[in-house]
């Protein structure tokens, strides 16, 4: 009797295990740890595994759902017991099958019965004609073997297609913000594990084996493999054969993978990986994943180039990626560029996102005829989240070693920066040379802000000698100031201390700018709701100080009332103001006596009127709007002798179309013109109503004088302003009845071609005294050509050509040439090339320019010509070398846009 009971028990156990393994069984573990199974189709006699590389959903697929895997003691010893007690299989909640991790978009085929036919299914769209990774024999010649073979590139392509977005879509250079992981540990612990496989086996109620096209999903984690075993005790997945794994910010392919679900630890062999947030992709002999944010790679090669491209690859013995700190590091690393090894370093670190980290920055390399070979190796120290220091050692073969630094501090109220540079012993000038600077912005209230910007250099030639001609602009005057400003609707207050250090030895001291110690300005304005009246008042106090010239205090106040009237495209704005200025002078110039106190009060009346006529012409897609806009501007200011008033900050505005409507042709408050004049102007526009673009504009205007202009600058320094430049006025006599006739024309000739011209006609000389022409071709950022010509009679005549044009395979030619026809020589020129790809950029130019302010002063450009060669190489996602040529191009080539 006992023998029969034992035999029956073994038969039941054998039957249970056999049935659980059949492809027709659906099993689920309930909350008490017991297995609940059911069958909807006849049970096959024995499982028949299908060994194909591409998994397909079949009716006999096994589905296992586990939630919070129980301890071994909670697992039922007989999974079929539940069915026996209920006499019938319990109803299983049918879960929606997880999205299958396809091996690749396209056709999946497996051998049919008898290996005589093919069973195929299409995943996604038909890839016919779709770009694909080319085999190795199609690659161009390189000194080194490809870092990734053809099979690896195919797997990269598959991994790339499984990502939720394309990290290489925009080919960006800027790193993104730290990834916000959507799946937390609690979410993963609370999410069931969904498994699909061809068949499965259970060993000792602890280890479950899944075989054939295994597909597992838990929260953001997805894994596919040929075979997989799950240990319920250690909560460990062990996968073998064509293992694909992906989560929020990682995609992996490996021969084998062990993953602990509780801690996210993993071990992989012969692995390919993609980190899309950087983005990076690479291969490693072994991978040790210590947590969701920390992983280590041995014998690794990686790049930021998209699959199919290995223009640059960094090889390393060890690589560590820490997504929590946002940094990566590599040991014994060497860089391969275009199949050629170019550099080795025992250690390198790089960012994984836009967070700051300490470490050496890319070196800057250049060569020029002033400093020889010029090498700088900056080191960045991220001291704290709100302050840092960049240390800049720099070596110049012609001058020696220079030390520099840049300290930044940021708080809720302030943004501060300290800069210094020191060359202890200039081998050319045999002296110590230095630069110091401070910048600070403090926001006390949203509408109360203070600013400090002060700099000082040791000598006048510092910027000429130490500056890089790519990054240093015109620095004849080094401005230092501290100001505070307050603004709110109707009220604006500004006060500052201002000083200039003149760094151009060709400017005499008496021509150097005044210091403002201090300057304070208050502006008030108000508009009434119940009537069309605007009232305003501007007031200013300044103390001007200069060692070689007269100094003094100036107080200026100007109340005004305007009545803006508008109706049906017609407007009229009469305005009346009273300008009162008072001076208290000191340090009077010898040989030119002036009163110590001077007062000037002048009324100013103006009336601005005009209207707009509008009509539509054309039809459909060729319809346009044509406007005619005549305008009259009358100005009256009585004459008052102002020859005793010194010129502290006053010059004459450049004469152009917009200056026709100014109330004063002088800048500053030291001169107020006398006027009895009217300006007549006419503007024609053709506008595309569909886009709002102005396809054509023609403006013509002229001032008609009813009396001679008696107020002049009459400055004893001659015809130069406070910056040493000639006073480029309209070149007309003060007794002419007409000002120069001004005409400006602009047109969008085609979708990509635009034209702009302007000119001034002098009636007295019966000649064109000033003109310019600019023809620009723009076809997105890739194709730019700018042709320009400008002249001023007896002062300048310059041609200007700049361009960016594609040559071949994303190579572009860039350049600019400015030529003075008046002096028959080149003022500035540069030419070079740049290459753009999704994972690197390269720029190189040669530049020659004249380092002299005489060019700007309209005199013979006799300054020293300088030449230099500048290179920039940027490995996207890793580092950049050289000067910021992209910023230089943006300043010097019209229409150039820095790639992001």
ABEGO torsion letter per residue (X at the ends): XAAAAAAAAAAAAAAAAAAAABAABBBBBBAAGBBBBBBABBBBABBBBBBBABBBBBAABBBBBBBGBBBAAABBABAAAAAAAAGBBBBBBBBBBBBBBBABBEBBBBBBBGGABBBBBBBEBBABGBBBBBBAAABBBBABBBABBAAAAAAAAAAAAABABBAAAAGBABBBBBBBBABBAAAAAABBBBBBBABBBBBGGABBBBBEGBBBBBEABBBBBABBBBBAAAGBBBBBEGBBBBBAABBBBBABBBBBAAAGBBBBBGBBBBBAAOBBBBBBABBBBABAABBBBBGBBBBABBBGBAABBBBBABBBBBAAAGBBBBBGBBBBBGGBBABBBABBBBBABABBBBEBBBBBBBBBAAAEBBBBBBBBBBABAABBBBBBBBBBAAAEBBBBBBBBBBBAABBBBBBBBBBABBAAAGBBBBBBBBBBBBBABAABBBBBBBBBBABAAAAAAABBAAABBBAABBBBBBBBBBBBBGBBBBBBBBBBBBABAABBAAABBBBBOBBBBBBBBBBBAABBBBBBBBBBBBBBBBAABBBEBBBBBBBBBBBBBBBGGBBBBBBBBBBBBBBBBBGBBBGBBBBABBBBBBBBBBBBBBBBBBBBBEBEAABBBBBBBBBBBBBBBBBBBAAABBBAABBBBBBBAAAAABABABBEAABBBBBBBBBBBBBBBBBBAAAGBBABBBBBBBBBBABBBABBAGBAAEABBAAGBBBBBAGBBAABABBBBBBBBBBBABAABBBBBBBBBBAAAGBBABBBBBBBBBBEAABBBBBBBBBBBGABBBBBBBBBBBABGGBBBBEBBBBBAAAGBBABBBBBBBBBBAABBBBBBBBBBBBBAAAAAGBBBABBBBBBBBBBBBBBGABBBEBBAAAAAAAABBGBBBBX
